[in-house]
Amino acid sequence: MKASLPLIAIFLMIVSPIVAEQHPSFYKDSLEYSTVEQALGIWKAFLGKDAEGLLGVESEGIRLKDVSGDSYEDQNDQKAVFLRKPRLSPPYYILVTVKDFNPPERFGQAGIVAWKDADNYVRATIGFESPGLECLGEFNGKPQSRGVLSIYPVKKPVDTQIRMEVLPRSVRASFSHDGKLWLGAGGATLPGKNRCEDFWEGVGILGVAGSDSGTPLFCDWKEGALPRYKDDEFNGNMLCPPWKLGLANGGWGSENTRIYVKKGKLFIHPFPGSDIFLGNENYAYVFMPAPEGDSWEIEVKLEDFNPMAKGSWNKAGVVLWQDSRHFLDASLVADKQGDQVYFEIISSGEKSFFPGVVTKGFSPRKKTDAFFRIKRSGLEKYQVKGSLDGKKWIEMGVFTNPLFDPEIRLFASGDIYIQHPESYDFHVGFDYIRKIDD
């Protein structure tokens, strides 16, 4: 695996640089302390005095000097957990850089955590041998995770930015090696009616499943308010905030993915082999928070969808995504085997790991535009419509899905596991996303 910058990042630096976000609330800590005592005045050792010696102070930041032990199901012998009280109230994000981490153990991990106790936490960690990432949620000693993503687009040791979003009732995480492309690792929703502001004892850093060698250095801690939803016509020549670039699969396919804005459209060229379906998320997307409130409706226009492009089941559309077990996908699918296109809805809810699937609006396989409307009418009620002309709408159904804190993803995926590395060129252009007033 080459350590070079993936094509998506190179292309964006040339064509459509990302503008720095502006936040109404922001807090920064360089993590450069004069003494260990000064650091311990901010970072509280979860295990008390006996664990304080695991925190070291260096010129660039703070280091965990021993990351042995683990917190997973019944195994609760972790050592390096240091917490602080957040400066902001949800929804906010935490961003930190991890350096030097090169654990000799296969499952050595280090990162940030929202923590209540050893049986209730969400951690976002980087590490592993070979390199990978994970977002693990555990509640009442039971894990809520799909496991480790053992793919990362560059070799370690390498500086990695870890971003954790703390929403009113859920937590999700993403990782980046360049600050432009964010690898979505997953997330978790609190059980019952718990809320993050009251549930967590603190947020902080941790290391697990490693040893006292190849330990991590943490730098540049930031906390910021999440940006707000904004209509977008994709005018200009760059992708602007609040959008960010994402991949849902740990980085596989990043070298073959292109995302850019040109002539009033957002273009996504997915990689062959990507998909979103039953228990499978590995696709290219851009993302931002959904509109605020319990009631809203958005419309998305997809232009120049070419179902004749190489590939058996290319698709594109919009996803409301909260965590690995809670999302709603509305897409247009090009079915080569059936020689047709149709709208597909996947609703992954709380009661089943595998989501339900609805397909409607079967039409001849020819180049077309597509329109999507998603209406929220309560914390768990979503109505979905699709259209090929913006006039005649197909009712896809009303779905009960506990998407309390969703983000919006505009995405394209390509051809499941069939590979066309040289000649594959399926792509789509999004014309706009906008709220519809009642």
C-alpha positions as CSV (number, residue, x, y, z in Angstrom):
1,M,0.0,0.0,0.0
2,K,1.6,3.3,-1.1
3,A,1.9,6.1,1.4
4,S,1.3,8.8,-1.3
5,L,-1.6,11.2,-1.1
6,P,-4.8,9.7,-2.6
7,L,-6.1,11.1,-5.8
8,I,-9.1,12.6,-4.2
9,A,-7.0,14.9,-2.1
10,I,-4.6,15.8,-4.9
11,F,-7.6,16.6,-7.2
12,L,-9.2,18.8,-4.6
13,M,-6.1,20.8,-3.9
14,I,-5.9,21.6,-7.6
15,V,-9.6,22.1,-8.5
16,S,-11.7,22.7,-5.4
17,P,-9.9,23.5,-2.1
18,I,-12.0,23.2,1.0
19,V,-12.5,26.5,2.8
20,A,-11.8,26.5,6.6
21,E,-14.9,26.3,8.7
22,Q,-16.1,29.2,10.7
23,H,-17.7,28.3,14.1
24,P,-19.8,30.5,16.5
25,S,-18.1,28.7,19.4
26,F,-14.5,27.4,19.5
27,Y,-12.0,26.2,22.0
28,K,-8.4,25.2,21.5
29,D,-5.7,23.6,23.7
30,S,-2.3,23.0,22.1
31,L,-1.6,20.3,24.8
32,E,1.8,21.9,25.4
33,Y,2.2,22.0,29.2
34,S,5.2,23.0,31.3
35,T,4.8,20.2,33.8
36,V,2.9,17.0,34.4
37,E,1.1,18.6,37.3
38,Q,-0.2,21.3,35.0
39,A,-1.5,18.7,32.6
40,L,-3.1,16.7,35.4
41,G,-4.9,19.8,36.4
42,I,-6.9,19.5,33.2
43,W,-6.7,15.7,32.3
44,K,-8.1,13.6,35.2
45,A,-6.9,10.0,35.4
46,F,-10.0,7.8,35.4
47,L,-8.3,5.2,37.6
48,G,-7.0,7.9,40.0
49,K,-3.5,8.5,41.5
50,D,-2.2,5.1,40.4
51,A,-2.7,6.0,36.8
52,E,-1.3,9.5,36.8
53,G,2.2,8.3,36.0
54,L,1.0,7.2,32.6
55,L,0.7,10.7,31.3
56,G,3.8,12.4,30.0
57,V,4.5,16.0,28.9
58,E,6.6,16.7,25.8
59,S,7.3,19.8,23.7
60,E,4.6,19.1,21.2
61,G,1.9,17.6,23.4
62,I,1.0,14.9,25.9
63,R,2.0,11.2,25.6
64,L,0.4,8.1,27.0
65,K,3.3,6.1,28.3
66,D,1.6,2.8,28.6
67,V,-1.5,1.7,26.6
68,S,-1.7,-1.9,27.9
69,G,-5.0,-3.4,29.1
70,D,-8.3,-3.1,27.4
71,S,-11.9,-2.1,27.8
72,Y,-14.2,-4.5,25.9
73,E,-17.2,-6.5,27.2
74,D,-16.0,-8.3,30.4
75,Q,-12.4,-7.3,30.0
76,N,-11.9,-4.1,31.9
77,D,-8.2,-3.8,32.7
78,Q,-7.6,-0.6,30.8
79,K,-5.1,1.8,32.3
80,A,-4.7,5.0,30.2
81,V,-8.0,6.9,30.3
82,F,-7.7,10.6,30.9
83,L,-10.8,12.8,30.9
84,R,-11.7,16.4,30.8
85,K,-15.0,18.3,30.9
86,P,-16.1,19.6,27.5
87,R,-16.2,23.3,27.0
88,L,-19.3,23.2,24.7
89,S,-22.7,21.6,24.9
90,P,-24.0,19.2,22.2
91,P,-23.9,19.3,19.2
92,Y,-20.1,19.9,19.1
93,Y,-17.1,18.2,17.7
94,I,-13.7,17.3,19.1
95,L,-10.6,17.2,17.0
96,V,-7.1,16.0,18.0
97,T,-4.0,14.9,16.2
98,V,-2.2,11.7,17.1
99,K,1.5,11.3,16.3
100,D,4.2,8.7,16.7
101,F,1.8,5.9,17.3
102,N,3.4,2.7,16.1
103,P,2.3,-0.2,18.3
104,P,4.0,-3.6,17.9
105,E,0.8,-5.4,18.9
106,R,-1.9,-6.2,16.4
107,F,-4.7,-4.5,18.3
108,G,-2.9,-1.6,20.0
109,Q,-5.1,1.5,19.7
110,A,-5.1,5.1,20.8
111,G,-7.6,7.9,20.3
112,I,-10.4,9.9,21.9
113,V,-13.3,8.8,23.9
114,A,-16.7,9.9,25.3
115,W,-16.7,8.0,28.6
116,K,-19.0,7.1,31.4
117,D,-17.3,4.0,32.7
118,A,-15.6,0.9,31.4
119,D,-18.9,-0.6,30.2
120,N,-20.4,2.6,28.7
121,Y,-18.3,4.6,26.2
122,V,-17.7,5.5,22.6
123,R,-14.1,5.5,21.5
124,A,-12.6,6.5,18.2
125,T,-9.2,4.9,17.8
126,I,-6.3,4.6,15.3
127,G,-3.5,2.1,15.4
128,F,-3.4,-1.6,14.8
129,E,-0.9,-3.8,13.0
130,S,-1.5,-3.3,10.1
131,P,-3.0,0.2,10.2
132,G,-6.7,0.6,10.6
133,L,-9.3,2.5,12.6
134,E,-12.4,1.9,14.8
135,C,-15.4,3.6,16.3
136,L,-16.6,1.3,19.1
137,G,-19.6,2.0,21.3
138,E,-20.3,-0.1,24.3
139,F,-23.3,0.2,26.6
140,N,-24.0,-1.9,29.7
141,G,-21.0,-4.0,28.7
142,K,-22.4,-4.9,25.2
143,P,-20.6,-3.6,22.1
144,Q,-22.4,-1.6,19.5
145,S,-19.9,-1.8,16.6
146,R,-19.1,-3.5,13.3
147,G,-15.5,-4.0,14.4
148,V,-12.2,-2.8,13.2
149,L,-11.7,-1.4,9.7
150,S,-8.4,-2.8,8.9
151,I,-7.8,-0.4,5.9
152,Y,-6.1,3.0,6.0
153,P,-4.9,4.8,2.9
154,V,-1.4,5.5,4.1
155,K,1.1,3.6,6.1
156,K,2.0,4.5,9.7
157,P,3.6,6.0,11.6
158,V,1.7,9.0,10.3
159,D,0.0,12.0,11.8
160,T,-3.8,11.3,12.0
161,Q,-6.6,13.7,12.8
162,I,-9.4,12.1,14.8
163,R,-12.8,13.9,14.8
164,M,-15.6,12.9,17.2
165,E,-19.0,14.5,16.9
166,V,-21.1,14.6,20.1
167,L,-24.7,15.0,19.2
168,P,-27.7,15.3,21.6
169,R,-28.2,11.5,21.7
170,S,-25.4,10.0,19.6
171,V,-21.7,10.0,18.9
172,R,-19.9,9.4,15.6
173,A,-16.3,9.6,14.5
174,S,-14.1,10.1,11.4
175,F,-10.4,10.1,10.7
176,S,-8.2,12.0,8.3
177,H,-4.5,12.0,7.3
178,D,-4.7,15.3,5.4
179,G,-7.6,17.3,6.9
180,K,-9.6,17.1,3.6
181,L,-10.8,13.5,3.2
182,W,-12.6,12.1,6.2
183,L,-13.0,8.3,6.7
184,G,-16.3,7.6,8.4
185,A,-15.7,4.9,10.9
186,G,-19.1,4.6,12.5
187,G,-21.0,5.8,15.5
188,A,-23.4,4.8,18.3
189,T,-26.7,6.1,19.8
190,L,-27.2,6.2,23.5
191,P,-29.7,3.6,24.9
192,G,-33.2,4.6,25.9
193,K,-33.8,8.3,26.2
194,N,-30.3,9.1,27.6
195,R,-28.7,12.4,26.4
196,C,-25.0,13.0,25.9
197,E,-24.9,16.1,28.0
198,D,-26.0,14.2,31.1
199,F,-24.6,10.7,30.2
200,W,-20.9,11.1,29.8
201,E,-18.6,11.7,32.8
202,G,-16.2,13.4,30.4
203,V,-14.4,13.3,27.0
204,G,-10.8,12.6,26.7
205,I,-8.0,10.4,25.4
206,L,-7.2,6.7,25.9
207,G,-5.0,3.9,24.7
208,V,-5.8,0.1,24.9
209,A,-4.6,-3.3,23.8
210,G,-0.9,-2.2,23.4
211,S,2.1,-1.9,25.7
212,D,4.6,0.7,26.8
213,S,6.3,0.9,23.4
214,G,5.3,2.8,20.2
215,T,3.0,4.9,22.4
216,P,0.9,7.9,21.1
217,L,1.5,11.6,21.3
218,F,-1.6,13.8,21.3
219,C,-1.4,17.4,19.9
220,D,-3.7,20.3,19.1
221,W,-7.0,19.5,21.0
222,K,-9.9,21.5,19.6
223,E,-13.6,21.7,20.4
224,G,-16.0,23.5,18.1
225,A,-19.8,23.9,17.5
226,L,-21.0,21.9,14.6
227,P,-21.9,23.9,11.5
228,R,-25.5,24.2,10.5
229,Y,-27.3,22.9,7.5
230,K,-27.3,25.2,4.4
231,D,-29.0,25.0,1.0
232,D,-26.5,24.7,-1.8
233,E,-26.8,25.3,-5.6
234,F,-23.1,24.3,-6.0
235,N,-22.2,27.5,-7.8
236,G,-18.6,28.6,-8.0
237,N,-15.6,26.3,-8.3
238,M,-15.2,24.8,-4.8
239,L,-17.0,22.8,-2.2
240,C,-17.7,25.2,0.7
241,P,-18.6,24.7,4.3
242,P,-20.5,23.1,5.9
243,W,-19.7,20.3,3.5
244,K,-16.9,17.8,4.1
245,L,-15.6,14.9,2.0
246,G,-16.1,11.4,3.2
247,L,-15.5,7.7,2.5
248,A,-17.3,5.0,4.5
249,N,-14.9,2.2,4.2
250,G,-11.6,3.1,5.9
251,G,-10.0,4.4,2.8
252,W,-10.3,1.6,0.3
253,G,-10.9,3.1,-3.1
254,S,-9.7,6.6,-2.2
255,E,-7.1,6.6,-5.0
256,N,-9.9,6.0,-7.6
257,T,-12.4,8.6,-6.2
258,R,-12.9,12.1,-7.4
259,I,-15.2,14.8,-5.9
260,Y,-15.3,18.3,-7.2
261,V,-17.6,21.3,-8.1
262,K,-17.7,22.5,-11.6
263,K,-20.3,24.6,-13.6
264,G,-22.9,24.6,-10.9
265,K,-22.8,20.9,-10.1
266,L,-21.2,18.7,-7.5
267,F,-19.6,15.7,-9.2
268,I,-18.9,12.4,-7.6
269,H,-16.8,9.7,-9.4
270,P,-17.1,6.6,-7.1
271,F,-14.6,3.8,-7.1
272,P,-15.6,0.4,-8.6
273,G,-16.6,-2.0,-5.9
274,S,-18.4,0.5,-3.7
275,D,-21.9,0.1,-2.5
276,I,-24.5,0.7,0.2
277,F,-26.9,-2.2,0.8
278,L,-27.7,-4.8,3.4
279,G,-25.0,-4.5,6.1
280,N,-22.6,-3.0,3.5
281,E,-21.4,0.6,3.6
282,N,-18.4,1.5,1.4
283,Y,-19.1,4.6,-0.8
284,A,-17.9,8.1,-1.5
285,Y,-19.9,11.1,-0.3
286,V,-20.0,14.6,1.0
287,F,-21.7,15.3,4.3
288,M,-23.1,18.1,6.5
289,P,-25.6,18.2,9.4
290,A,-29.3,17.8,8.6
291,P,-31.6,20.8,9.2
292,E,-32.5,21.5,12.8
293,G,-35.8,20.8,14.3
294,D,-38.3,17.9,14.4
295,S,-40.1,18.9,11.1
296,W,-38.5,19.8,7.8
297,E,-38.3,18.7,4.2
298,I,-35.4,18.7,1.7
299,E,-35.2,18.2,-2.1
300,V,-32.2,17.0,-3.9
301,K,-31.7,17.0,-7.7
302,L,-29.4,14.5,-9.4
303,E,-28.5,15.3,-13.0
304,D,-27.1,13.3,-15.9
305,F,-27.4,9.9,-14.3
306,N,-26.1,7.5,-17.0
307,P,-27.4,3.9,-16.3
308,M,-25.5,2.7,-19.4
309,A,-22.1,3.3,-17.8
310,K,-20.1,0.1,-17.1
311,G,-21.3,-1.6,-14.0
312,S,-24.2,-3.8,-13.0
313,W,-25.7,-1.8,-10.1
314,N,-24.4,1.7,-10.0
315,K,-26.4,4.0,-7.8
316,A,-26.5,7.6,-6.4
317,G,-28.7,9.6,-4.1
318,V,-29.0,10.9,-0.5
319,V,-28.5,9.3,2.9
320,L,-29.6,10.4,6.3
321,W,-27.0,8.9,8.5
322,Q,-26.8,8.8,12.3
323,D,-24.6,5.8,13.1
324,S,-23.8,2.3,11.8
325,R,-27.2,0.9,12.7
326,H,-29.4,3.9,11.9
327,F,-29.6,5.4,8.4
328,L,-32.0,6.0,5.6
329,D,-30.8,5.7,2.0
330,A,-32.8,7.0,-1.0
331,S,-31.1,6.3,-4.3
332,L,-31.6,5.7,-8.0
333,V,-30.2,2.4,-9.2
334,A,-29.0,1.3,-12.6
335,D,-29.8,-2.4,-12.9
336,K,-27.9,-3.8,-15.9
337,Q,-29.2,-7.3,-15.3
338,G,-32.8,-6.2,-15.4
339,D,-32.2,-3.5,-18.1
340,Q,-33.9,-0.9,-15.9
341,V,-33.6,1.9,-13.4
342,Y,-35.6,2.2,-10.2
343,F,-35.7,4.0,-6.9
344,E,-34.4,2.1,-3.9
345,I,-35.0,2.9,-0.2
346,I,-33.0,1.2,2.6
347,S,-34.1,1.9,6.1
348,S,-31.8,0.6,8.8
349,G,-33.5,1.0,12.1
350,E,-33.1,0.1,15.8
351,K,-34.7,-3.3,15.9
352,S,-32.7,-5.1,13.2
353,F,-29.1,-5.0,12.1
354,F,-30.2,-5.6,8.5
355,P,-32.3,-2.9,7.0
356,G,-35.5,-3.2,5.0
357,V,-35.5,-2.5,1.3
358,V,-38.2,-0.9,-0.9
359,T,-37.9,-0.6,-4.7
360,K,-40.4,1.4,-6.9
361,G,-40.6,3.4,-10.1
362,F,-39.2,0.9,-12.6
363,S,-38.3,2.6,-15.8
364,P,-36.3,2.0,-19.0
365,R,-32.5,2.1,-18.6
366,K,-31.7,5.5,-20.2
367,K,-30.0,8.7,-19.2
368,T,-32.1,10.7,-16.8
369,D,-32.3,13.2,-14.0
370,A,-33.7,12.2,-10.6
371,F,-35.3,14.1,-7.7
372,F,-35.6,13.1,-4.1
373,R,-37.7,14.5,-1.4
374,I,-37.3,13.5,2.3
375,K,-39.7,14.9,4.9
376,R,-39.2,14.6,8.6
377,S,-42.3,14.8,10.7
378,G,-41.0,13.9,14.1
379,L,-37.9,12.4,15.6
380,E,-38.6,9.0,14.0
381,K,-41.0,9.6,11.0
382,Y,-39.6,10.1,7.5
383,Q,-41.5,10.2,4.2
384,V,-39.6,9.6,1.0
385,K,-40.6,10.5,-2.6
386,G,-38.8,10.1,-5.9
387,S,-39.3,11.6,-9.4
388,L,-37.6,11.4,-12.8
389,D,-38.9,14.8,-14.0
390,G,-39.6,16.9,-10.8
391,K,-43.4,16.8,-11.6
392,K,-44.7,13.3,-11.2
393,W,-43.7,12.0,-7.7
394,I,-43.5,8.4,-6.6
395,E,-44.4,7.7,-3.0
396,M,-41.7,5.5,-1.6
397,G,-43.3,5.2,1.8
398,V,-43.2,6.5,5.4
399,F,-40.4,5.0,7.5
400,T,-40.1,4.7,11.3
401,N,-36.4,5.1,12.0
402,P,-34.9,6.7,15.2
403,L,-32.7,9.1,13.4
404,F,-32.4,11.6,16.2
405,D,-29.2,13.4,15.1
406,P,-28.8,12.6,11.3
407,E,-26.3,14.1,8.9
408,I,-27.0,14.4,5.2
409,R,-24.8,12.5,2.8
410,L,-24.9,13.0,-1.0
411,F,-23.3,9.9,-2.5
412,A,-22.5,7.7,-5.5
413,S,-21.4,4.1,-5.5
414,G,-20.3,1.7,-8.2
415,D,-21.0,-1.8,-9.1
416,I,-20.7,-3.7,-5.8
417,Y,-17.5,-6.0,-5.9
418,I,-17.0,-6.0,-9.7
419,Q,-13.7,-4.2,-10.6
420,H,-13.1,-2.1,-13.7
421,P,-9.9,-0.2,-12.6
422,E,-9.0,1.3,-15.9
423,S,-12.2,1.8,-17.9
424,Y,-14.8,2.4,-15.1
425,D,-16.1,6.0,-15.3
426,F,-19.6,6.1,-13.8
427,H,-20.2,9.5,-12.2
428,V,-23.1,11.8,-11.2
429,G,-23.7,15.5,-10.8
430,F,-25.8,17.0,-8.1
431,D,-27.5,20.2,-9.1
432,Y,-28.8,21.4,-5.7
433,I,-30.0,20.5,-2.2
434,R,-32.6,22.8,-0.7
435,K,-35.3,22.9,2.1
436,I,-38.9,23.1,1.0
437,D,-41.0,25.5,2.9
438,D,-44.4,24.4,4.1
